Amino acid sequence: MTSKDIKFREIRHLRGPNMWTYRPVLQAIVDIGDLEDCPSNTIPGYYERLKALLPSLIEHRCSYGERGGFLRRVEEGTWPAHILEHVTLELQNLAGLPGGFGKARETSERGVYKVIVRAWQEQVTRAALHEARELIMAAMEDRPFDVDAAVERLADLVDSRCLGPSTASIVNAADDRDIPTIRLLETGNLVQLGYGAAMRRIWTAETDRTSAIAEGISRDKDLTKRLLQNCGVPVPEGREVDSPEDAWEAAEDIGLPVCVKPVDGNHGRGVFIDVKTREEIEKAYAIAVDEGSGVLVERSIPGSEHRLLVIGGKLVAANRGDMVKVSGDGVHSVRDLIELQINCDPRRGPSESHPLSRIRIDSAARIELSRQQLDADSIPAAGREVLIQRNANHEFDVTDDVHPETAEIAALAARVVGLDIAGIDLVCEDISRPLAEQRGAIVEVNAGPGLLMHLKPGVGKPRPVGQAIVNHLFPNGASGRIPVVGITGSHGKTTVARLVARLLTLSGRHTGLACGDGLFFDRRQSEKGDCAHWEHANRILMNRAIEAAVFENGSDAIATEGLAYDRCQIGVVTNFDAARHTGRSYIDTPEHAYNVLRTQVNLVLKTGAAVLNARVPELQEMAELCDGEVVYFAYDPSLPAITAHLEQGRRAVIVRYGQIMLASSEGEVSLAKLKDVPLTEGGANVAQTENVLAAIGATWALGVTPDVMRTGIETFFIEQH
């Protein structure tokens, strides 16, 4: 019986760096069955049908390194797993997740492949894999497949599951500075930047420095205005009112026209500007009172509304709003003209990825239309201009035009309210002139301001507001990192991890440890059992009290979960015995095993160090992969690798004359006698002695003092189970 189908045996989410790449991926074990005997060039019409279904595959370069390279491979003959990789990536690209890493590799079992694709978000990529399989089978079997519908389904998942563009701009800016990030909500925009005690948190444009008191003040428009006025910030005259009659009295006192708005509204709901008659004021009051806990009546300020973004006390972006109008054609209603002339703009939409909102006929628009003796169903004469909104989206970037005095006033307003990130709304006729010259004023100070208008202005230059937020949270080049020690190898990982954590705790750092013996915070064990996994390591990195982290990483965990951290200060590989790793998790050969363990060395920072066993030739090869320093350790100091290493002025931890020696370009210094280190059994236990040397190498590279290291190893015992 034959089977010409593509089946997924398993799909694993490698949630961090792995043997394939530094980024999260999905690794699918794909069984193509008898299709192993059917490369693409043997299926009549397949190349043409695939190209017709996904013409954008022309951009995939593949091994030829040129545009159209992948399609050339399909035409010449390639296998379904390889095609699955490329189609999955292209469907993600069309759904709004451009670029990405992909690979397809044979396993030792005939017809079974590993397909690896970049996973920005697990559910999206899982769905893309399944859609890609359906598309490929449809092309093979010459049956229809609705590509547009598939892309729409994926795009909906992207909108609901992936970070919004504002938060993504901050995360990308952190990535550009090599600051690690952890998403804290599966479908929300709460993100941790940095690890442990060095972390900061953001929720779109709010940070862990955004005061709850300041937020409360910003929501109370009357209180905000009084505080600003007391500090000399220009604000419109006005007061809170408690009835339609009181609103009219206030308007008469202030002078028409006026602005009517909720005391604690947001997003412009219930705000009416340039209100001129008692009837309009009473209508505006009735709507504004439902949007908040009270109503303000203020002087109407001539000019356009501007949004100024202040981050960390500095103006970083400014946009101007403008009137929204339609032009009559004598055929269509106002409602239809809005759809035909305004909402057809692809930049307008309901999601956060749209920089402009759709225009709707709300209460403010109805009042504006009534002033023109129109309503939503009126059909304006051809050429008649109809005003819909006086201040719509802040579409025009004017950052470079803001007068320096106005920038200082905006920064002062943010400080007065107490916000580290603030959206300052001000109205003036000319943003390039001082406010005092034109009776301009600040009308609102907003917490959690929208960023998209500055990232994607309708007109003008995009502003790097994500970068400004990251620089505010991590000034002076702060990395957001704590010392992370990752330990892998074939033997001794748990012992080395326990010992390294002990030495770091003795050095005065609050240390988290996830290893085969459990989960530890300093000397307190919070969980028993095997905790050498991604989830436990991630929990440590999310702990704000942790000043150093130590993680044991077995080959199975690396191969099936990925690592929990993006980079590390110290990467330890204790030893290498390929037989201990092959035959599991589709690690089929010694080369595969080597590639899995070398992941730990790949992640070492330039300022960090790889700590490697000089006795093992494969680990000597890994030394060449390290971006940082290499510290060797060896029981036998006469190894050629140690001799060459020391001749180059590098560091090593060795045994000589029954003592543990710290060897460097400055010579050799005795740290401790083996007879005083219980774990080594006086040096008789070579494996445990190597474990001690590895731990010393790691903590020496982290700057732990010899006295602390000596005390730690002389008082360290492994509990017998």
C-alpha positions as CSV (number, residue, x, y, z in Angstrom):
1,M,0.0,0.0,0.0
2,T,1.4,3.4,-1.0
3,S,0.9,6.7,0.8
4,K,1.4,9.9,-1.1
5,D,0.8,12.4,1.6
6,I,2.6,14.8,3.9
7,K,2.0,14.0,7.6
8,F,3.2,15.8,10.7
9,R,4.5,13.3,13.3
10,E,5.2,16.1,15.8
11,I,5.6,19.8,15.9
12,R,7.8,21.3,18.7
13,H,8.1,24.9,19.6
14,L,11.8,25.6,20.3
15,R,11.2,28.7,22.4
16,G,14.7,30.1,22.5
17,P,18.1,29.6,20.9
18,N,18.7,26.1,19.5
19,M,21.0,24.2,17.2
20,W,19.4,25.9,14.2
21,T,19.3,29.6,15.0
22,Y,19.3,32.1,17.8
23,R,15.6,32.8,17.4
24,P,12.5,30.7,18.4
25,V,11.4,28.2,15.7
26,L,8.9,25.4,15.1
27,Q,10.6,22.1,14.4
28,A,8.2,19.8,12.6
29,I,9.0,16.1,12.1
30,V,7.4,15.5,8.6
31,D,6.8,12.1,7.1
32,I,6.4,12.4,3.3
33,G,5.9,8.6,2.8
34,D,6.1,7.5,-0.8
35,L,6.5,11.1,-1.9
36,E,10.2,10.4,-1.2
37,D,10.1,8.9,-4.7
38,C,8.3,11.8,-6.2
39,P,10.5,14.9,-6.4
40,S,8.7,18.0,-7.7
41,N,10.0,17.6,-11.3
42,T,8.3,14.2,-11.6
43,I,4.8,15.5,-10.9
44,P,3.2,16.9,-14.2
45,G,2.2,20.5,-13.9
46,Y,3.2,20.8,-10.3
47,Y,5.8,23.6,-10.8
48,E,3.3,25.7,-12.8
49,R,0.5,25.2,-10.3
50,L,2.7,26.1,-7.3
51,K,4.0,29.2,-9.0
52,A,0.5,30.3,-9.9
53,L,-0.8,29.8,-6.4
54,L,2.1,31.7,-4.8
55,P,3.8,33.9,-7.3
56,S,5.6,35.8,-4.6
57,L,7.8,32.7,-4.1
58,I,9.9,34.3,-6.9
59,E,11.6,36.3,-4.2
60,H,13.0,33.2,-2.4
61,R,16.6,32.9,-3.3
62,C,17.4,29.5,-1.8
63,S,20.7,27.7,-2.4
64,Y,21.3,29.5,-5.7
65,G,21.5,32.8,-3.9
66,E,19.5,34.7,-6.5
67,R,15.9,35.9,-7.1
68,G,13.9,32.9,-8.4
69,G,16.4,30.4,-6.9
70,F,13.8,28.4,-5.0
71,L,11.4,28.1,-7.9
72,R,14.3,26.9,-10.0
73,R,14.9,24.2,-7.4
74,V,11.2,23.2,-7.7
75,E,11.5,23.1,-11.5
76,E,14.7,21.0,-11.4
77,G,13.4,18.7,-8.6
78,T,13.2,19.0,-4.9
79,W,11.3,17.3,-2.1
80,P,8.0,18.2,-0.3
81,A,9.7,19.0,3.0
82,H,11.9,21.6,1.4
83,I,8.8,23.1,-0.4
84,L,6.9,23.0,2.9
85,E,9.6,25.2,4.5
86,H,9.4,27.9,1.8
87,V,5.6,27.9,1.5
88,T,5.2,28.2,5.3
89,L,7.6,31.2,5.4
90,E,5.9,32.9,2.4
91,L,2.4,32.5,3.9
92,Q,3.7,34.1,7.1
93,N,5.2,36.9,5.0
94,L,1.9,37.5,3.2
95,A,0.1,37.6,6.6
96,G,2.4,40.4,7.8
97,L,5.4,38.6,9.3
98,P,8.1,39.3,6.7
99,G,11.4,37.4,6.4
100,G,12.4,34.5,8.5
101,F,14.7,31.5,8.9
102,G,14.0,28.1,7.5
103,K,15.6,24.8,6.9
104,A,14.7,21.3,5.9
105,R,16.9,18.3,6.8
106,E,16.7,14.6,6.4
107,T,16.6,12.3,9.4
108,S,18.1,8.8,9.5
109,E,14.6,7.4,8.7
110,R,13.7,7.3,5.0
111,G,11.1,9.8,4.0
112,V,11.2,11.6,7.4
113,Y,12.5,15.1,7.6
114,K,12.9,17.9,10.1
115,V,11.4,21.2,8.8
116,I,12.4,24.2,10.8
117,V,10.7,27.6,10.4
118,R,11.0,30.9,12.3
119,A,8.2,31.3,14.8
120,W,7.4,34.9,15.7
121,Q,4.3,33.5,17.5
122,E,3.7,29.8,18.0
123,Q,0.0,29.6,17.0
124,V,0.5,31.6,13.9
125,T,3.4,29.5,12.7
126,R,1.6,26.2,13.5
127,A,-1.4,27.4,11.5
128,A,1.0,28.5,8.6
129,L,2.5,25.0,8.6
130,H,-0.9,23.3,8.2
131,E,-2.0,25.9,5.6
132,A,1.2,25.3,3.7
133,R,0.7,21.5,3.7
134,E,-2.8,22.0,2.3
135,L,-1.6,24.3,-0.4
136,I,1.2,21.9,-1.4
137,M,-1.1,18.9,-1.6
138,A,-3.6,20.9,-3.6
139,A,-0.9,21.8,-6.1
140,M,0.2,18.2,-6.3
141,E,-3.3,16.9,-6.8
142,D,-4.4,19.6,-9.2
143,R,-7.3,20.8,-7.0
144,P,-8.3,24.4,-5.9
145,F,-6.8,26.1,-2.9
146,D,-8.0,29.6,-1.8
147,V,-4.7,31.4,-1.0
148,D,-6.4,34.7,-0.1
149,A,-8.6,33.0,2.4
150,A,-5.6,31.2,4.0
151,V,-3.7,34.4,4.2
152,E,-6.7,36.2,5.7
153,R,-7.0,33.5,8.4
154,L,-3.3,33.9,9.2
155,A,-3.5,37.7,9.2
156,D,-6.3,37.5,11.7
157,L,-4.1,35.3,13.9
158,V,-1.3,37.8,13.6
159,D,-3.6,40.7,14.7
160,S,-4.9,38.8,17.7
161,R,-1.7,37.0,18.8
162,C,1.3,39.0,17.9
163,L,2.6,42.2,19.5
164,G,1.0,45.4,18.3
165,P,3.2,47.7,16.2
166,S,3.7,50.2,19.0
167,T,5.0,47.5,21.5
168,A,6.9,45.8,18.7
169,S,8.8,49.1,18.0
170,I,10.0,49.1,21.6
171,V,10.9,45.4,21.5
172,N,12.8,45.8,18.2
173,A,14.7,48.8,19.6
174,A,15.7,46.7,22.6
175,D,16.8,43.9,20.3
176,D,18.9,46.5,18.3
177,R,20.7,47.2,21.6
178,D,21.1,43.5,22.4
179,I,18.7,43.9,25.4
180,P,16.8,40.6,25.9
181,T,13.0,40.5,26.1
182,I,10.3,38.2,27.5
183,R,6.7,38.5,26.5
184,L,4.6,38.1,29.7
185,L,1.2,37.7,28.2
186,E,0.4,35.3,25.4
187,T,-1.9,37.7,23.6
188,G,-1.2,41.1,25.3
189,N,1.5,43.8,25.1
190,L,3.0,43.4,28.5
191,V,6.7,42.8,27.9
192,Q,9.8,42.4,30.2
193,L,13.0,44.0,28.9
194,G,16.1,42.6,30.5
195,Y,16.6,39.8,33.0
196,G,16.3,39.5,36.7
197,A,17.3,42.5,38.8
198,A,18.2,44.4,35.6
199,M,14.7,44.1,34.1
200,R,12.2,46.8,33.2
201,R,8.6,46.2,32.1
202,I,6.5,47.9,29.5
203,W,2.8,47.8,28.6
204,T,2.8,49.5,25.2
205,A,3.6,53.1,26.1
206,E,3.5,52.6,29.9
207,T,6.5,51.5,31.9
208,D,7.2,50.3,35.4
209,R,8.2,53.9,36.0
210,T,4.8,55.2,35.1
211,S,3.2,56.3,38.4
212,A,-0.3,55.2,39.2
213,I,-0.8,58.6,40.9
214,A,0.3,60.4,37.7
215,E,-2.1,58.2,35.7
216,G,-4.9,59.2,38.0
217,I,-4.1,62.9,37.7
218,S,-4.0,62.7,33.9
219,R,-7.5,61.2,33.8
220,D,-8.8,64.1,35.9
221,K,-8.7,66.9,33.3
222,D,-9.8,69.6,35.8
223,L,-7.1,68.6,38.3
224,T,-4.5,68.4,35.6
225,K,-5.4,71.9,34.4
226,R,-5.1,73.3,37.9
227,L,-1.7,71.7,38.5
228,L,-0.4,73.0,35.1
229,Q,-1.8,76.5,35.7
230,N,-0.1,76.6,39.1
231,C,3.3,75.9,37.4
232,G,2.8,78.5,34.6
233,V,1.8,76.2,31.9
234,P,-0.7,77.8,29.5
235,V,-4.1,76.2,29.7
236,P,-7.6,77.3,28.5
237,E,-9.8,79.2,30.9
238,G,-12.8,77.2,32.0
239,R,-14.4,75.3,34.8
240,E,-16.3,72.1,35.7
241,V,-20.1,72.3,35.3
242,D,-23.0,70.3,36.7
243,S,-25.9,70.9,34.4
244,P,-26.8,72.1,30.8
245,E,-27.8,75.4,32.3
246,D,-24.5,75.7,34.2
247,A,-22.7,74.8,31.0
248,W,-24.4,77.7,29.2
249,E,-23.6,80.1,32.0
250,A,-19.9,79.0,32.0
251,A,-19.8,79.5,28.2
252,E,-21.3,83.0,28.5
253,D,-18.7,83.9,31.2
254,I,-15.8,82.5,29.1
255,G,-17.0,83.8,25.8
256,L,-18.1,81.8,22.8
257,P,-17.1,79.6,21.1
258,V,-16.2,77.0,23.8
259,C,-15.0,73.4,24.1
260,V,-17.2,70.9,26.0
261,K,-15.6,67.6,27.2
262,P,-15.7,65.0,30.0
263,V,-13.6,65.6,33.1
264,D,-12.1,62.2,32.8
265,G,-12.6,61.0,29.2
266,N,-10.1,59.6,26.9
267,H,-9.4,59.0,23.2
268,G,-11.4,62.1,22.3
269,R,-14.8,60.5,23.2
270,G,-17.4,63.1,24.1
271,V,-15.2,66.1,23.2
272,F,-16.9,68.9,21.3
273,I,-14.8,71.9,20.0
274,D,-15.8,75.3,18.6
275,V,-19.3,75.0,20.2
276,K,-21.2,78.3,19.5
277,T,-24.9,78.1,20.5
278,R,-26.9,77.2,23.6
279,E,-28.5,74.3,21.7
280,E,-25.1,72.9,20.7
281,I,-23.8,73.3,24.3
282,E,-26.8,71.5,25.8
283,K,-26.4,68.6,23.2
284,A,-22.7,68.4,23.9
285,Y,-23.2,68.4,27.6
286,A,-25.7,65.5,27.4
287,I,-23.2,63.4,25.5
288,A,-20.1,64.4,27.5
289,V,-21.7,63.7,30.9
290,D,-22.2,60.0,29.8
291,E,-18.5,59.7,28.9
292,G,-17.1,60.6,32.3
293,S,-17.9,61.6,35.8
294,G,-18.3,65.3,35.0
295,V,-18.1,67.9,32.3
296,L,-15.7,70.8,31.6
297,V,-16.4,73.9,29.6
298,E,-13.3,75.7,28.3
299,R,-12.3,78.5,26.0
300,S,-12.1,77.3,22.4
301,I,-8.6,77.8,21.2
302,P,-8.1,78.7,17.5
303,G,-5.9,76.5,15.5
304,S,-5.1,72.8,15.0
305,E,-4.7,70.2,17.7
306,H,-1.1,68.8,18.1
307,R,0.1,65.7,19.9
308,L,3.6,66.1,21.4
309,L,5.2,62.9,22.7
310,V,7.5,63.4,25.7
311,I,9.7,60.6,26.9
312,G,12.0,60.9,29.9
313,G,11.6,64.6,30.0
314,K,12.4,65.2,26.4
315,L,10.2,66.0,23.3
316,V,10.8,63.2,20.8
317,A,7.9,63.5,18.3
318,A,5.1,65.8,17.4
319,N,2.1,65.4,15.0
320,R,-0.6,67.8,13.8
321,G,-4.2,66.9,13.4
322,D,-6.3,68.3,10.6
323,M,-9.9,68.8,9.5
324,V,-11.7,65.9,7.8
325,K,-13.8,67.0,4.8
326,V,-15.6,65.4,1.9
327,S,-16.5,66.9,-1.5
328,G,-20.1,66.5,-2.7
329,D,-20.8,65.0,-6.1
330,G,-24.6,65.5,-6.2
331,V,-25.1,61.7,-6.2
332,H,-23.9,60.2,-3.0
333,S,-24.9,60.9,0.6
334,V,-22.5,62.2,3.2
335,R,-22.3,58.8,4.7
336,D,-21.3,57.2,1.4
337,L,-18.9,60.0,0.6
338,I,-17.0,59.3,3.8
339,E,-16.6,55.7,2.7
340,L,-15.7,56.5,-0.9
341,Q,-13.3,59.4,-0.2
342,I,-11.9,58.8,3.3
343,N,-12.3,55.3,4.7
344,C,-11.1,53.7,1.5
345,D,-7.6,54.8,2.5
346,P,-5.8,51.5,3.4
347,R,-4.1,53.3,6.3
348,R,-7.5,53.6,8.0
349,G,-8.8,50.6,10.0
350,P,-9.8,49.3,13.4
351,S,-6.6,47.5,14.4
352,E,-3.4,48.9,16.0
353,S,-1.6,48.2,12.7
354,H,-3.6,51.0,11.1
355,P,-2.1,54.5,11.7
356,L,-5.4,56.2,11.0
357,S,-8.8,55.4,12.4
358,R,-11.9,55.0,10.3
359,I,-14.1,58.1,10.3
360,R,-17.6,57.5,11.7
361,I,-20.5,59.8,12.1
362,D,-20.5,60.2,15.8
363,S,-22.3,62.8,18.0
364,A,-19.7,65.5,17.3
365,A,-19.9,64.9,13.5
366,R,-23.7,65.1,13.6
367,I,-23.4,68.5,15.4
368,E,-20.9,69.6,12.8
369,L,-23.2,68.5,9.9
370,S,-26.2,70.2,11.5
371,R,-24.3,73.5,11.4
372,Q,-24.2,73.1,7.7
373,Q,-27.9,72.2,7.5
374,L,-27.0,68.6,6.6
375,D,-27.2,65.1,8.1
376,A,-25.6,61.7,7.3
377,D,-28.1,61.0,4.6
378,S,-28.0,64.4,2.9
379,I,-26.6,64.5,-0.7
380,P,-24.3,67.6,-1.0
381,A,-24.3,69.4,-4.3
382,A,-21.4,68.7,-6.7
383,G,-18.3,70.6,-5.5
384,R,-19.7,71.5,-2.1
385,E,-17.1,71.0,0.7
386,V,-18.5,69.4,3.8
387,L,-16.7,69.5,7.1
388,I,-17.0,66.2,9.1
389,Q,-14.5,66.6,11.9
390,R,-12.4,69.6,13.0
391,N,-9.6,67.5,14.5
392,A,-9.2,64.0,13.3
393,N,-6.1,61.7,13.5
394,H,-2.8,63.4,14.1
395,E,-1.6,62.6,10.6
396,F,1.2,65.1,9.9
397,D,4.6,64.8,11.5
398,V,5.8,68.3,12.6
399,T,8.6,67.3,15.0
400,D,11.2,69.4,13.4
401,D,8.9,72.5,13.4
402,V,8.2,72.6,17.2
403,H,9.4,75.9,18.7
404,P,12.0,75.2,21.5
405,E,9.9,77.1,24.1
406,T,6.9,74.9,23.2
407,A,9.0,71.7,23.6
408,E,10.1,72.9,27.0
409,I,6.5,73.6,28.1
410,A,5.4,70.2,26.9
411,A,8.3,68.5,28.9
412,L,7.3,70.6,32.0
413,A,3.7,69.5,31.6
414,A,4.7,65.9,31.7
415,R,6.9,66.5,34.8
416,V,4.1,68.4,36.6
417,V,1.7,65.5,36.1
418,G,4.5,63.0,36.9
419,L,4.5,60.9,33.7
420,D,7.7,59.5,32.3
421,I,5.9,59.0,28.9
422,A,3.2,61.5,28.1
423,G,1.1,62.5,25.1
424,I,0.7,66.3,25.4
425,D,-2.3,67.7,23.4
426,L,-2.0,71.3,22.6
427,V,-3.9,73.7,20.3
428,C,-2.2,76.5,18.4
429,E,-2.2,78.0,14.9
430,D,1.5,77.7,14.3
431,I,3.6,75.1,16.1
432,S,6.8,76.9,15.0
433,R,5.9,80.0,17.1
434,P,5.8,80.4,20.9
435,L,2.4,79.6,22.4
436,A,2.3,83.0,24.1
437,E,2.2,84.8,20.8
438,Q,-0.9,83.1,19.6
439,R,-2.8,82.2,22.9
440,G,-2.1,78.6,22.3
441,A,-2.6,76.2,25.3
442,I,-2.2,72.7,26.5
443,V,-5.6,71.0,26.7
444,E,-4.7,67.5,27.9
445,V,-1.9,65.4,29.3
446,N,-2.3,61.7,28.5
447,A,-0.7,58.6,30.0
448,G,-0.1,55.6,27.8
449,P,-0.1,57.7,24.6
450,G,-0.5,56.1,21.2
451,L,2.8,55.6,19.3
452,L,1.6,54.5,15.9
453,M,1.0,58.1,14.6
454,H,4.7,58.8,15.2
455,L,5.9,55.4,13.7
456,K,3.7,55.7,10.6
457,P,2.6,59.3,10.1
458,G,0.4,60.0,7.1
459,V,2.7,62.7,6.0
460,G,6.3,63.3,7.1
461,K,9.2,61.4,8.7
462,P,8.7,58.3,11.0
463,R,10.2,58.9,14.4
464,P,12.2,56.3,16.4
465,V,10.0,56.5,19.5
466,G,10.6,52.8,20.4
467,Q,14.3,53.6,20.6
468,A,13.6,56.7,22.7
469,I,11.7,54.6,25.2
470,V,14.4,52.0,25.4
471,N,17.1,54.6,25.9
472,H,14.9,56.2,28.7
473,L,14.6,52.8,30.5
474,F,18.3,51.8,29.9
475,P,20.4,54.9,30.0
476,N,24.2,55.1,29.6
477,G,24.4,51.9,27.6
478,A,22.8,49.7,30.3
479,S,22.5,46.2,29.0
480,G,19.5,44.9,31.0
481,R,21.5,41.8,31.7
482,I,22.6,39.9,34.8
483,P,25.3,37.2,34.8
484,V,23.8,34.1,33.2
485,V,25.8,30.8,33.4
486,G,24.7,28.0,31.1
487,I,26.1,24.5,31.6
488,T,25.9,21.6,29.2
489,G,27.9,18.5,28.5
490,S,27.6,14.7,28.7
491,H,28.4,14.2,32.4
492,G,28.6,16.3,35.5
493,K,26.3,19.2,34.5
494,T,24.2,19.1,37.7
495,T,27.2,19.0,40.0
496,V,28.9,21.9,38.2
497,A,25.6,23.9,38.2
498,R,25.1,23.4,42.0
499,L,28.7,24.4,42.7
500,V,28.7,27.5,40.5
501,A,25.4,28.7,42.1
502,R,26.9,28.1,45.6
503,L,30.0,30.2,44.8
504,L,27.9,33.0,43.3
505,T,25.7,33.0,46.4
506,L,28.8,33.2,48.7
507,S,30.0,36.1,46.6
508,G,26.9,38.1,47.7
509,R,24.7,37.8,44.7
510,H,21.1,36.5,44.9
511,T,21.3,33.5,42.6
512,G,18.7,31.5,40.9
513,L,19.5,27.9,39.8
514,A,17.5,25.5,37.6
515,C,19.1,22.1,37.4
516,G,18.4,18.3,37.5
517,D,18.1,18.5,41.3
518,G,15.5,21.2,41.4
519,L,14.8,24.9,41.4
520,F,16.8,27.0,43.9
521,F,16.9,30.6,45.0
522,D,20.1,31.1,46.9
523,R,20.2,28.1,49.3
524,R,16.4,27.7,49.4
525,Q,15.0,24.9,47.3
526,S,11.6,25.9,45.9
527,E,10.9,22.9,43.8
528,K,12.3,19.3,43.7
529,G,12.9,17.1,40.7
530,D,14.3,17.7,37.3
531,C,14.1,21.4,36.7
532,A,16.7,21.6,33.9
533,H,14.1,22.9,31.4
534,W,13.0,26.0,29.6
535,E,10.1,26.8,31.8
536,H,12.0,26.7,35.1
537,A,14.9,28.8,33.6
538,N,12.4,31.3,32.3
539,R,10.8,31.7,35.8
540,I,14.2,32.6,37.2
541,L,14.8,35.2,34.5
542,M,11.4,36.8,35.4
543,N,12.3,37.1,39.1
544,R,13.2,40.7,39.9
545,A,15.3,39.6,43.0
546,I,17.7,37.5,41.0
547,E,21.2,39.0,40.5
548,A,22.8,35.9,38.8
549,A,21.3,32.9,37.2
550,V,22.7,29.4,36.6
551,F,21.1,26.9,34.3
552,E,21.8,23.2,33.5
553,N,21.0,22.4,29.9
554,G,20.8,18.8,28.8
555,S,21.0,17.9,25.1
556,D,17.4,16.8,25.1
557,A,16.2,20.1,26.5
558,I,18.2,22.0,23.9
559,A,17.0,19.9,21.1
560,T,13.3,19.9,22.0
561,E,12.8,23.1,23.9
562,G,15.5,25.6,23.1
563,L,17.3,27.7,25.7
564,A,15.5,30.2,27.9
565,Y,18.1,33.0,27.4
566,D,19.2,34.7,24.3
567,R,22.9,35.1,25.3
568,C,25.0,34.3,28.4
569,Q,28.0,35.6,30.2
570,I,29.4,32.2,30.8
571,G,28.9,29.0,28.7
572,V,30.3,25.8,30.2
573,V,30.7,22.5,28.4
574,T,31.9,19.8,30.8
575,N,32.8,17.0,28.4
576,F,31.5,15.3,25.3
577,D,30.5,11.7,24.8
578,A,28.4,11.4,21.6
579,A,26.9,8.0,22.6
580,R,25.2,9.7,25.5
581,H,23.1,11.9,23.2
582,T,22.4,10.0,20.0
583,G,19.3,7.9,19.4
584,R,16.9,10.4,21.1
585,S,15.1,13.6,20.0
586,Y,16.2,12.9,16.4
587,I,19.8,13.4,17.4
588,D,21.1,10.7,15.0
589,T,24.8,11.2,14.7
590,P,27.8,12.4,16.7
591,E,27.8,15.5,14.5
592,H,24.2,16.2,15.5
593,A,25.1,15.8,19.1
594,Y,28.0,18.2,18.7
595,N,25.8,20.8,17.0
596,V,23.3,20.6,19.9
597,L,25.9,21.1,22.6
598,R,27.8,23.8,20.7
599,T,24.6,26.0,21.0
600,Q,25.8,26.8,24.5
601,V,29.1,28.2,23.2
602,N,27.4,30.1,20.4
603,L,25.5,32.2,22.9
604,V,28.5,33.5,24.9
605,L,28.7,37.3,24.8
606,K,31.8,39.1,23.6
607,T,32.3,40.2,27.2
608,G,31.8,36.7,28.5
609,A,33.7,33.4,28.4
610,A,33.3,29.8,27.3
611,V,34.7,27.3,29.9
612,L,35.8,24.1,28.1
613,N,37.4,20.8,29.0
614,A,40.8,20.9,27.3
615,R,40.9,17.0,27.4
616,V,38.2,16.7,24.8
617,P,39.2,17.4,21.1
618,E,35.6,18.3,20.1
619,L,35.5,21.0,22.8
620,Q,38.8,22.3,21.5
621,E,37.0,22.8,18.2
622,M,34.2,24.6,20.0
623,A,36.6,27.1,21.3
624,E,36.8,28.6,17.8
625,L,33.1,29.3,17.9
626,C,33.2,31.5,21.0
627,D,32.7,35.3,20.6
628,G,34.3,35.9,24.0
629,E,37.2,34.6,26.0
630,V,38.0,30.9,26.3
631,V,38.9,29.5,29.7
632,Y,40.2,25.9,29.6
633,F,40.2,23.5,32.5
634,A,42.2,20.2,32.7
635,Y,43.2,17.6,35.2
636,D,46.3,17.0,33.2
637,P,48.3,20.3,32.9
638,S,50.7,18.8,30.3
639,L,48.0,18.6,27.5
640,P,49.2,20.3,24.3
641,A,46.0,22.3,24.3
642,I,46.7,23.7,27.7
643,T,50.4,24.5,26.8
644,A,49.4,26.4,23.7
645,H,46.6,28.2,25.4
646,L,48.8,29.5,28.2
647,E,51.5,30.5,25.7
648,Q,48.9,32.7,24.1
649,G,48.4,34.5,27.5
650,R,45.0,33.0,28.1
651,R,43.5,31.6,31.3
652,A,43.2,28.0,32.5
653,V,42.3,26.1,35.6
654,I,44.6,23.1,36.1
655,V,45.8,20.6,38.7
656,R,49.5,20.7,39.5
657,Y,51.3,19.3,42.5
658,G,48.1,18.2,44.1
659,Q,46.7,21.7,44.0
660,I,44.1,23.6,41.9
661,M,45.9,26.3,40.1
662,L,44.7,29.5,38.4
663,A,47.0,29.9,35.4
664,S,47.2,33.0,33.3
665,S,49.7,35.3,31.6
666,E,50.8,36.4,35.1
667,G,51.8,32.8,36.1
668,E,50.1,30.2,38.2
669,V,48.5,30.8,41.6
670,S,47.4,28.1,44.0
671,L,43.8,28.2,44.9
672,A,43.3,25.1,47.1
673,K,44.8,21.7,47.8
674,L,42.8,18.8,46.4
675,K,42.9,17.1,49.8
676,D,40.9,20.0,51.2
677,V,38.2,19.8,48.5
678,P,35.8,16.9,49.6
679,L,34.2,16.5,46.2
680,T,37.5,15.5,44.6
681,E,38.4,12.8,47.1
682,G,41.8,14.2,47.3
683,G,42.1,14.1,43.5
684,A,41.3,10.4,43.2
685,N,38.0,11.1,41.6
686,V,39.0,12.6,38.3
687,A,35.5,13.2,37.0
688,Q,34.5,15.2,40.1
689,T,37.8,17.0,40.1
690,E,37.0,18.2,36.5
691,N,33.6,19.3,37.7
692,V,35.3,21.5,40.4
693,L,37.7,22.9,37.8
694,A,34.8,23.8,35.5
695,A,33.0,25.6,38.3
696,I,36.1,27.5,39.3
697,G,36.7,28.5,35.6
698,A,33.1,29.9,35.4
699,T,33.2,31.9,38.6
700,W,36.8,33.1,38.0
701,A,35.7,34.5,34.7
702,L,32.8,36.3,36.6
703,G,35.3,37.9,38.9
704,V,34.6,35.9,42.1
705,T,37.5,36.3,44.4
706,P,39.9,33.5,45.2
707,D,39.0,33.5,48.9
708,V,35.3,33.0,48.1
709,M,36.0,30.3,45.6
710,R,38.3,28.5,48.0
711,T,35.8,28.6,50.8
712,G,33.0,27.4,48.5
713,I,34.8,24.3,47.2
714,E,36.2,23.4,50.6
715,T,32.7,23.4,52.1
716,F,30.7,21.9,49.3
717,F,29.2,18.5,49.6
718,I,26.8,16.6,47.2
719,E,23.9,15.0,49.0
720,Q,23.7,11.2,48.4
721,H,20.4,10.0,47.1
